[in-house]
Amino acid sequence: MTRSTSRITTAIPGLRRCFPLRKELFKKALFVLECSRIPEGEWAIGGGVALELRFHHRESRDVDVFVTNAQYLLLITPRLNREVFSAVADYTESSNFLKLKFQEGEVDFIVAPRLTENPCETLKLWGKKVNIESPEEVVLKKLFYRAEALKARDVVDVAAVYENRRDVLLRFAHLLGPRIETISRRWDKLKEFYEKEAEGLEVLDTDLLKRAPLLFEEFLREVRKRIALEEKLLKQGRSCRSNKTQP
């Protein structure tokens, strides 16, 4: 796992048409981050909504904000932050998760270390800097941290990223080595009721919904190939070093 700084950009495909759908909820999330004084480089908007902004493949109802340290939740929680308390309708709190409920929807603050080299881009929106996770960071977090609880929406999201940014995504295949068996077992169960669960999604690209299972399985095969190749190269490297040390 690597930690890195974000890239600054001015626009991403689909931004104008997707942001109005979540504008007010995004503003609430930014308000909470500002009044909680969370450092700019320590948070990023991720999850399905970050992918919606780029691919416009499905609508994501809530906003997910990922933070790098559990201590930041103590700065945000309405239990300790009066400004946030006065702004929310309700909230749910745990050691690594905080859900704030507003009239416009829900904002989830989630503690999760970053996985990729360039985990987010910084956009300027409404005169403010907004960190948006890269597509690769979003799906790798889904697969790495929620391997046992993957849902149909996650399969659709992975398919969207794999179809649009295949080579970039597969560059990080090695990160899924410890999770690939769990992901595969979960998919074996999920595909039995994928279609039924997918019916509840607000999918904008209906063709992708149909292609997603095959794309997801192709992605898993490619990940396995890359992991196997990396393991083979590591063994060869160890063997060469061992031979060099022998008299």
MONOR-V206461 format. One record per backbone hydrogen bond with DSSP energy under -1.0 kcal/mol. CO is the residue of the C=O (numbers start at 0). NH is the residue of the N-H. If there is no record, write none. Layout:
{{CO	NH} {CO	NH}}
This chain:
{{6	121} {11	14} {13	17} {14	18} {17	20} {18	21} {21	25} {22	26} {23	27} {24	28} {25	29} {26	30} {27	31} {28	32} {29	33} {30	34} {31	35} {32	37} {33	36} {38	41} {41	67} {43	65} {44	132} {46	50} {47	51} {48	52} {50	54} {51	55} {56	203} {56	204} {62	107} {63	45} {64	109} {65	43} {66	111} {68	71} {69	72} {71	75} {72	76} {76	79} {76	80} {80	84} {81	85} {83	87} {89	100} {91	98} {95	110} {96	93} {97	108} {98	91} {99	106} {100	88} {100	89} {104	101} {105	62} {106	99} {107	64} {108	97} {109	66} {118	133} {119	6} {120	131} {121	8} {122	129} {124	127} {127	124} {129	122} {130	44} {131	120} {133	137} {134	138} {135	139} {136	140} {137	141} {138	142} {139	143} {140	144} {141	145} {145	148} {150	154} {151	155} {152	156} {153	157} {154	158} {155	159} {156	160} {157	161} {158	162} {159	163} {160	164} {164	168} {165	169} {168	171} {169	172} {171	174} {172	175} {173	176} {175	178} {175	179} {178	182} {179	183} {180	184} {181	185} {182	186} {183	187} {184	188} {185	189} {186	190} {188	191} {189	192} {192	196} {193	197} {194	198} {196	199} {197	200} {200	202} {201	58} {204	208} {205	209} {206	210} {207	211} {210	214} {211	215} {212	216} {213	217} {214	218} {215	219} {216	220} {217	221} {218	222} {219	223} {220	224} {221	225} {222	226} {223	227} {224	228} {225	229} {226	230} {227	231} {228	232} {229	233} {230	234} {231	235} {232	236} {233	237} {234	238} {235	239} {236	240} {237	241} {238	242} {239	243} {240	244}}
